Amino acid sequence: MKTHQELLDEIARTQPGAGELTFWWLGQLSYVVKAGGRTLYFDPYLAPSPRRNTPPLLTPDEVTNADWVFGSHDHGDHIDPATIPGIAAASPNARFVCSRVARQKMLSLGVPDERIVALDDGLSYEEDGLRISAIAALHEFFDRDEELGYPYLSFIVETGGVTIYHSGDTLVYDGMLAKLSKWSFDVMFLPINGRDAERFARNIQGNMTFQEAVDMVGTLKPRLAVPGHYDMFTGNLANPKDFTRYMDVKYPDVSYWVGGHGEAVTLPPR
């Protein structure tokens, strides 16, 4: 595994061209993506928790390169209270994207209101060749707030000629694929840890199963599918080989990536 400095240096010197992106998996559903001249952090979870199966690859104060930070929902491994304040201080120009429901959480973690972009299902934000869209995510339940909207979101980011889907924590629900079918995705990041009664009884809200994830990418056909959210916590794990074996036999024309934490993965132009 790379040292913190080796990873930071690699991120700094990686400069994807038009229609190209590079990403690094930080564990769970955390990713760094470089595309369109921007450095994006999705659900950064960098807390040094003893519950982690793998140590954090970076500390929050080392993240001086963030342009955009996405928090899909207010659970600690997605909007991490040990991570957000440090990144906000270390990357003073970074903007933070979350749901309208989670705006108050971001404020409580020290992110100034002018640096927050709060979205809801069906809303988008655009600036300087960047478009961020949100759709509702179903994390066992929608839990929609009548005033503020949906607390769990998936994000679609279009920049530099690439389109990125980060699911956050979600199941596949009626109408979801229809919402997403208007985009042609270069990469899709999505969970495969599933759900069951035992975990729900322990207050672990579930996600799509590996079978549901396979059928989702088989329908939407991204250039690259990236399963996640299977590695971090004992009692909420999954085997990525189940995903890859099913992909191989059911949708052999769709590419996927399963690899190590901190490994650089470059998707070339179409």
matplotlib code that plots the C-alpha trace (Angstrom):
import matplotlib.pyplot as plt

x = [0.0, 1.2, 2.3, 0.2, 2.8, 3.1, -0.6, -0.7, 2.1, 0.5, -2.8, -0.9, 1.0, -2.0, -3.6, -6.3, -7.0, -10.4, -12.7, -10.4, -10.5, -8.4, -9.7, -8.4, -10.5, -10.0, -12.2, -15.9, -17.6, -14.9, -13.1, -10.9, -11.6, -9.6, -11.4, -11.9, -9.1, -10.8, -10.2, -13.3, -13.7, -16.8, -17.9, -14.4, -14.2, -10.8, -11.6, -8.9, -11.7, -10.7, -13.7, -12.0, -10.6, -8.1, -6.4, -7.2, -5.0, -5.0, -5.6, -8.1, -5.4, -3.4, -6.3, -5.1, -6.1, -9.9, -12.0, -15.3, -16.3, -19.5, -21.4, -24.2, -26.0, -25.5, -24.0, -20.5, -18.9, -20.2, -20.4, -17.6, -17.5, -13.8, -13.0, -15.1, -13.7, -10.1, -10.7, -12.6, -9.6, -6.9, -8.7, -10.1, -11.5, -13.3, -17.1, -19.2, -22.2, -24.9, -28.6, -30.7, -31.4, -27.6, -26.8, -27.2, -24.8, -22.2, -22.6, -22.2, -18.9, -17.6, -18.2, -19.3, -22.7, -21.3, -19.2, -22.2, -24.2, -27.3, -29.4, -32.5, -33.9, -34.1, -32.0, -28.7, -25.9, -23.7, -20.6, -17.6, -18.1, -19.2, -22.7, -23.8, -27.2, -28.9, -31.5, -33.0, -31.4, -33.4, -31.4, -33.9, -36.4, -36.6, -37.2, -38.2, -38.5, -41.6, -39.9, -36.3, -36.6, -34.6, -31.8, -30.1, -28.8, -26.9, -24.8, -24.1, -21.1, -20.4, -17.0, -14.2, -16.2, -16.8, -19.9, -19.5, -22.2, -21.7, -24.7, -24.2, -26.0, -29.1, -31.3, -32.6, -36.2, -39.0, -38.2, -34.6, -33.1, -35.5, -34.1, -30.5, -31.1, -30.8, -27.0, -24.3, -21.9, -18.2, -17.9, -20.4, -19.5, -22.1, -22.4, -22.8, -23.1, -26.8, -29.1, -30.7, -32.7, -29.7, -28.0, -31.2, -31.8, -28.3, -29.4, -27.4, -29.4, -28.8, -27.9, -28.4, -27.2, -24.4, -27.1, -29.0, -25.8, -24.9, -28.3, -28.2, -24.9, -26.0, -29.0, -27.2, -23.9, -21.3, -17.8, -16.6, -18.5, -16.8, -18.4, -17.6, -18.9, -17.9, -14.6, -14.6, -16.6, -16.8, -20.5, -21.2, -19.0, -19.4, -17.3, -16.5, -15.9, -19.6, -20.1, -17.3, -18.4, -22.0, -20.9, -18.7, -21.5, -24.4, -23.0, -19.6, -19.6, -19.5, -16.1, -15.6, -12.8, -12.0, -8.7, -6.7, -7.0, -5.0, -4.5, -4.7, -7.2, -7.3, -10.2, -9.0, -11.1, -13.8]
y = [0.0, 3.5, 5.9, 9.0, 11.1, 8.7, 8.8, 12.6, 12.9, 10.6, 12.5, 15.8, 14.7, 12.9, 15.3, 13.5, 15.0, 15.7, 12.7, 11.0, 10.4, 8.8, 7.6, 6.1, 4.0, 5.0, 2.1, 1.8, 4.1, 6.8, 7.8, 10.5, 11.3, 13.7, 14.8, 18.1, 19.8, 19.1, 16.9, 15.4, 13.6, 11.4, 10.4, 10.7, 8.6, 9.2, 8.7, 6.5, 4.4, 1.1, -0.4, 0.0, -3.1, -1.0, 2.2, 5.5, 6.3, 10.0, 12.3, 15.1, 17.8, 16.2, 16.8, 20.2, 19.5, 19.1, 21.2, 19.4, 17.2, 15.2, 13.8, 11.5, 11.3, 11.9, 8.7, 8.7, 6.7, 9.1, 12.5, 11.8, 14.3, 13.5, 14.2, 17.2, 19.9, 19.0, 19.0, 22.3, 23.9, 22.2, 23.0, 26.5, 26.8, 23.4, 23.3, 20.8, 19.1, 17.4, 17.1, 20.0, 17.8, 17.5, 21.2, 21.8, 19.0, 20.5, 23.9, 22.2, 20.7, 24.2, 24.4, 28.0, 28.3, 29.9, 26.8, 24.4, 23.3, 21.6, 19.6, 17.4, 14.9, 16.2, 19.4, 20.4, 22.9, 24.2, 26.3, 26.6, 23.4, 21.4, 20.0, 18.2, 16.5, 14.6, 11.9, 10.4, 7.3, 4.6, 3.6, 0.9, 3.9, 7.2, 9.0, 12.1, 15.3, 17.2, 20.6, 19.8, 16.7, 13.5, 12.8, 10.2, 11.2, 9.8, 12.3, 12.5, 14.7, 15.9, 17.5, 17.5, 15.3, 12.5, 11.5, 10.0, 8.3, 7.9, 6.1, 6.8, 4.1, 2.9, 0.1, 0.0, 1.3, 1.7, 4.6, 4.8, 3.4, 5.5, 8.6, 7.5, 6.4, 9.9, 9.8, 7.8, 7.0, 6.6, 5.2, 4.1, 3.7, 1.6, -0.6, -4.4, -5.2, -6.0, -6.1, -8.6, -8.8, -9.4, -6.2, -4.1, -5.2, -3.7, -0.4, -1.1, 0.2, -1.9, -1.4, -3.2, -6.8, -7.8, -9.3, -6.0, -4.0, -6.3, -5.9, -2.2, -1.8, -4.4, -2.2, 1.2, -0.1, 2.3, 2.1, 0.9, -0.4, -0.1, -2.0, -0.8, -0.6, -4.2, -4.0, -1.7, -3.1, -6.6, -7.7, -5.6, -7.2, -8.7, -10.7, -8.7, -12.0, -12.6, -9.4, -10.1, -13.8, -12.7, -9.9, -12.3, -14.7, -12.3, -9.1, -10.0, -6.8, -4.5, -3.7, -3.5, -2.8, -4.5, -3.7, -2.4, 0.7, 3.6, 2.1, 4.6, 3.6, 5.6, 5.5, 6.8, 8.8, 7.0]
z = [0.0, -0.8, 1.9, 2.5, 0.7, -2.2, -2.8, -2.5, -5.0, -7.4, -7.3, -7.8, -10.9, -12.5, -15.1, -17.1, -20.5, -22.1, -21.9, -19.4, -15.7, -13.0, -9.6, -6.4, -4.0, -0.4, 1.0, 1.7, -0.8, -0.7, -3.9, -5.2, -8.8, -11.1, -14.2, -16.1, -14.2, -10.9, -7.9, -6.5, -3.1, -2.8, 0.7, 2.2, 5.3, 6.9, 10.6, 12.4, 13.9, 15.6, 13.8, 10.4, 8.7, 6.9, 8.0, 6.3, 3.4, 4.1, 7.1, 6.7, 7.1, 4.2, 1.8, 0.5, -3.1, -2.9, -5.3, -4.6, -1.7, -1.9, 1.1, 0.0, 3.4, 7.1, 8.2, 9.7, 6.9, 4.3, 5.9, 8.5, 11.4, 11.9, 8.2, 7.0, 9.3, 8.4, 4.7, 4.9, 6.6, 4.5, 1.2, 1.8, -1.7, -1.7, -2.1, -0.3, -1.9, 0.2, 0.5, 1.8, 4.8, 5.5, 5.1, 8.8, 9.5, 7.2, 8.9, 12.3, 11.1, 10.3, 6.6, 5.8, 4.2, 1.0, 0.4, 0.5, -2.5, -1.1, -3.6, -3.7, -6.1, -9.6, -8.9, -10.5, -10.1, -12.9, -13.1, -15.5, -17.4, -14.3, -13.8, -10.6, -10.5, -7.7, -7.5, -4.5, -3.0, -1.1, 2.0, 3.0, 3.3, 1.6, 4.9, 3.0, 4.9, 3.8, 4.0, 3.0, 0.8, 0.6, 3.0, 0.9, -2.5, -5.5, -7.5, -11.2, -12.1, -15.6, -16.2, -18.7, -21.1, -18.6, -16.6, -13.1, -11.0, -7.3, -5.8, -2.2, -0.1, -2.0, -3.2, -6.7, -6.7, -9.2, -11.6, -10.6, -13.8, -15.9, -14.1, -14.8, -18.4, -19.7, -18.9, -20.6, -17.7, -18.0, -14.5, -11.9, -8.2, -6.3, -3.2, -3.1, 0.6, 0.5, 3.4, 5.8, 9.0, 11.2, 10.1, 10.1, 13.7, 14.5, 12.9, 9.7, 6.9, 3.8, 0.1, -3.1, -3.3, -5.7, -8.0, -8.1, -8.7, -11.6, -13.2, -12.7, -14.5, -17.1, -17.9, -17.9, -19.4, -18.1, -19.6, -16.1, -13.1, -9.7, -6.7, -3.2, 0.3, 1.0, 2.8, 5.9, 8.8, 10.1, 10.1, 7.0, 4.4, 0.9, -1.5, -4.7, -6.5, -6.3, -8.3, -10.8, -11.4, -12.1, -14.3, -16.3, -17.1, -17.4, -18.9, -20.3, -22.5, -19.5, -17.9, -14.2, -11.8, -8.5, -6.9, -4.0, -1.9, -3.3, -6.7, -9.5, -12.2, -15.4, -17.9, -21.2, -23.6, -25.6]

ax = plt.figure().add_subplot(projection="3d")
ax.plot(x, y, z, "-o")
ax.set_aspect("equal")
plt.show()
